[in-house]
Amino acid sequence: MMSLIGQRKRNLLLGILGGALLGAALALGASGILDRKEEAQAPPVQSVVVARNTIPWGTTIAREDLGMELMETDRLPEGTAGVWETVAGRVALFDIPPGTILTEAMSSPWEKPPDGLRLHEYESFLLPWKLGVADRVDVRIQFPTGEDFVVLTHKKVEDMDRENNRIWMVLEEEELLRMSSALVDTLLGAGTRLYLVPYVEPKLQAPAAVDYPVNKKVLALLARNPGYGDQLAKELELLRRGQLEGNLAASDPELVRAVEQVLGVEPVPDRPLDPVDF
């Protein structure tokens, strides 16, 4: 009798123990399922560069100023830096507080921007459909003779308004003068157009050679700039301009005369150029 009661107790204890183990296993399984479900629902994250300390305006950003953190992708501002190499060595454009997520727009590659650097707005281009803000482009001019020249090269599209056909670019003084000459050519020459050609891989592709010959008035302005080439460069550009106008005259004799009358310049001389011409 006692052995029967003992056997029942052992069976009861084993049943309780088995139930406890089964309950624990079920609880662990449910917990694992919930954890996997939460992981699947968690938003994607990525590494971002943040300021470890205050970075004062006008100072060069050092590696020691930067840290890395994981942030949810959908909370990141446009242009967020993902590796510190894209930020270190650039100059802060304003005071950057600690913990700030760094973007390219917060810094400049120049220690001091050139004095003649300006943001210019143009409405003279038919914007390519694939063009976007921050793309790099060449500005080219095409004449009715089929001649095609690079006016500006590797310029960044700072902003654009496709609906109103507007684009903004940062230009130096020489680039501004070249654009002015090209705009005059498009206004005076039927069939002449300015257009933009985007780069495919701007970080890997070198800038094109600028070969557009400006008109003589603009060339005279460029010649006053001490940084604009030497005497030979001026002579070559004037020669190319003469060849261009000669080609245009062959297809439309009235065109070059109209250009020269508006600009108030003399025909290209046949003699070698003297320094007094500049």
C-alpha positions in Angstrom: 0.0 0.0 0.0 2.8 2.4 1.0 4.7 1.6 -2.2 1.6 2.3 -4.3 1.1 5.7 -2.7 4.8 6.5 -3.2 4.5 5.5 -6.9 1.6 7.9 -7.3 3.5 10.7 -5.7 6.5 10.1 -8.0 4.2 10.1 -11.0 2.5 13.3 -9.8 5.9 15.0 -9.3 7.1 13.9 -12.7 3.9 15.2 -14.3 4.3 18.5 -12.6 7.9 18.7 -13.6 7.1 17.7 -17.2 4.4 20.3 -17.4 6.7 23.0 -16.1 9.4 22.1 -18.7 6.8 22.1 -21.5 5.5 25.5 -20.3 9.0 26.9 -20.3 9.7 25.6 -23.7 6.5 27.0 -25.1 7.3 30.4 -23.4 10.8 30.4 -24.9 9.4 29.6 -28.3 6.8 32.3 -28.2 9.5 34.8 -27.0 11.7 33.9 -29.9 8.8 34.3 -32.4 8.1 37.8 -30.9 11.7 38.8 -31.0 12.0 37.8 -34.7 8.7 39.6 -35.4 10.0 42.8 -33.7 13.3 42.5 -35.6 11.3 42.2 -38.9 9.3 45.3 -38.0 12.3 47.3 -36.9 13.1 50.3 -39.2 16.3 50.0 -41.3 19.3 51.9 -39.9 22.6 53.1 -41.3 25.9 54.6 -40.0 26.1 58.4 -40.0 28.8 60.9 -39.1 28.0 63.1 -36.1 29.9 66.0 -34.4 31.6 64.9 -31.2 32.1 68.5 -30.0 31.2 72.0 -31.2 32.9 72.7 -34.5 33.2 76.5 -34.9 32.4 78.3 -38.1 35.3 78.7 -40.5 37.4 75.9 -38.9 38.7 72.8 -40.7 36.8 69.7 -39.6 39.3 67.2 -38.1 38.9 63.4 -37.7 38.9 63.9 -34.0 35.8 66.1 -34.2 33.7 63.3 -35.7 32.0 60.2 -34.4 29.8 57.4 -35.9 26.3 56.5 -34.8 23.5 54.2 -36.1 20.3 56.1 -37.0 17.0 55.1 -38.6 17.2 55.7 -42.3 13.9 57.5 -42.6 14.9 60.1 -40.1 18.1 61.2 -41.9 18.4 64.6 -43.6 19.2 64.7 -47.3 23.0 64.5 -48.1 23.8 62.8 -44.8 27.5 61.8 -44.6 27.9 58.0 -44.1 31.7 57.9 -43.8 33.9 60.4 -42.0 36.3 60.8 -45.0 33.6 62.8 -46.9 33.6 65.4 -44.1 37.1 65.5 -42.6 39.2 68.3 -44.1 36.3 70.5 -45.2 35.5 73.9 -43.6 32.5 74.4 -41.4 30.1 77.0 -42.8 28.5 77.7 -39.4 28.9 76.6 -35.7 28.0 72.9 -35.6 26.7 71.7 -32.2 27.7 68.4 -30.6 25.6 65.4 -31.8 24.6 67.1 -35.1 24.3 64.7 -38.0 26.7 66.1 -40.6 25.7 66.7 -44.3 27.7 67.9 -47.2 25.8 71.2 -47.2 27.2 72.1 -43.7 30.8 72.5 -45.0 32.8 73.7 -47.9 35.9 72.3 -49.7 37.5 75.7 -49.7 39.4 77.2 -46.8 38.4 80.6 -48.2 36.1 80.8 -51.2 37.5 82.8 -54.1 36.4 86.5 -53.9 34.7 86.4 -57.3 32.6 83.3 -56.6 28.8 84.0 -57.0 25.6 82.1 -57.3 24.0 82.8 -60.7 20.6 82.0 -62.1 19.9 81.2 -65.7 16.8 80.5 -67.8 18.6 79.9 -71.1 18.7 76.1 -71.1 16.3 73.4 -72.0 16.8 71.2 -68.9 17.5 67.5 -69.6 14.8 65.3 -68.1 17.4 63.2 -66.3 19.0 66.3 -64.7 18.9 66.6 -60.9 20.1 68.9 -58.1 23.8 68.3 -57.3 24.5 66.8 -60.7 27.6 67.9 -62.6 27.2 69.2 -66.1 29.1 70.8 -69.0 27.5 73.9 -70.5 27.9 73.6 -74.3 26.9 75.9 -77.2 26.0 74.6 -80.7 26.0 76.7 -83.8 24.0 76.2 -87.0 27.2 75.3 -88.8 27.4 72.2 -86.6 30.3 73.5 -84.6 29.9 72.7 -80.9 32.0 74.1 -78.0 32.3 73.6 -74.2 31.5 76.9 -72.5 31.8 75.7 -68.9 32.8 72.4 -67.5 32.0 70.1 -64.6 29.7 72.7 -63.0 27.4 71.6 -60.1 23.7 72.2 -60.3 23.1 74.0 -57.0 19.3 74.2 -57.5 16.8 74.0 -60.3 13.2 74.9 -61.0 12.1 72.7 -63.9 8.6 74.2 -64.2 10.1 77.7 -64.9 13.2 76.3 -66.7 15.6 77.9 -64.1 18.9 76.6 -62.9 21.5 77.9 -60.4 25.2 77.5 -60.6 28.2 78.9 -58.7 30.5 80.7 -61.2 33.8 82.6 -61.0 34.3 85.9 -62.8 35.9 84.3 -65.9 33.1 81.7 -66.2 30.5 84.5 -65.9 32.1 86.4 -68.8 32.2 83.3 -70.9 28.5 82.7 -70.3 27.7 86.3 -71.2 29.5 85.9 -74.5 27.6 82.6 -75.2 24.2 84.2 -74.4 25.0 87.0 -76.9 25.7 84.4 -79.5 22.4 82.6 -78.9 20.5 85.9 -79.1 22.0 87.1 -82.3 22.3 83.8 -84.1 19.3 81.9 -85.3 19.7 78.2 -84.7 22.4 78.7 -82.0 21.6 77.0 -78.7 23.0 76.5 -75.2 22.5 73.1 -73.6 23.6 71.0 -70.6 25.3 67.6 -70.7 25.3 65.7 -67.4 28.2 63.6 -66.3 27.7 59.9 -65.8 30.2 59.4 -62.9 31.3 63.0 -61.9 33.6 61.7 -59.2 35.5 59.6 -61.6 35.3 61.7 -64.8 37.7 64.5 -65.4 36.4 67.9 -66.5 36.3 68.6 -70.2 38.5 71.2 -71.9 36.8 74.6 -72.3 37.2 75.5 -76.0 34.5 78.0 -76.7 36.0 81.2 -78.2 34.4 84.2 -76.6 33.6 87.4 -78.6 36.2 90.1 -78.8 34.6 92.4 -76.2 34.6 89.7 -73.6 38.1 88.6 -74.6 39.2 92.2 -73.9 37.7 91.9 -70.4 39.3 88.6 -69.8 42.7 90.0 -70.8 42.5 92.5 -67.9 42.4 89.6 -65.5 46.0 88.7 -64.4 45.0 85.1 -64.0 43.9 84.7 -67.6 46.6 82.9 -69.5 49.4 84.4 -71.4 49.7 86.4 -74.7 49.7 83.2 -76.8 46.5 82.0 -75.2 44.8 85.3 -76.0 46.0 85.2 -79.6 44.8 81.6 -80.0 41.3 82.4 -78.6 41.0 85.4 -80.9 42.0 83.3 -83.8 39.4 80.7 -83.0 36.8 83.4 -82.7 37.7 84.7 -86.1 37.4 81.2 -87.6 34.0 80.6 -85.9 32.6 83.9 -87.3 34.1 83.1 -90.7 32.3 79.8 -90.7 29.1 81.4 -89.7 29.5 84.1 -92.3 29.9 81.4 -95.0 26.5 80.0 -94.1 24.8 83.3 -93.2 26.7 86.4 -94.4 24.5 88.7 -92.4 25.1 87.0 -89.1 28.7 88.1 -88.3 28.0 91.6 -89.5 25.2 91.8 -87.0 27.4 90.5 -84.3 30.2 93.0 -85.0 27.7 95.9 -85.2 26.1 95.1 -81.9 29.5 94.5 -80.2 31.2 97.5 -81.9 34.3 95.6 -82.9 36.4 95.5 -86.0 36.9 92.4 -88.2 39.6 90.0 -87.2 42.9 91.3 -88.5 44.9 89.2 -91.0 48.2 90.4 -89.6 50.0 88.9 -86.6 48.6 90.2 -83.3 50.6 92.9 -81.4 50.4 93.4 -77.7 48.5 96.7 -78.3 45.6 94.6 -79.6 45.0 93.6 -76.0 
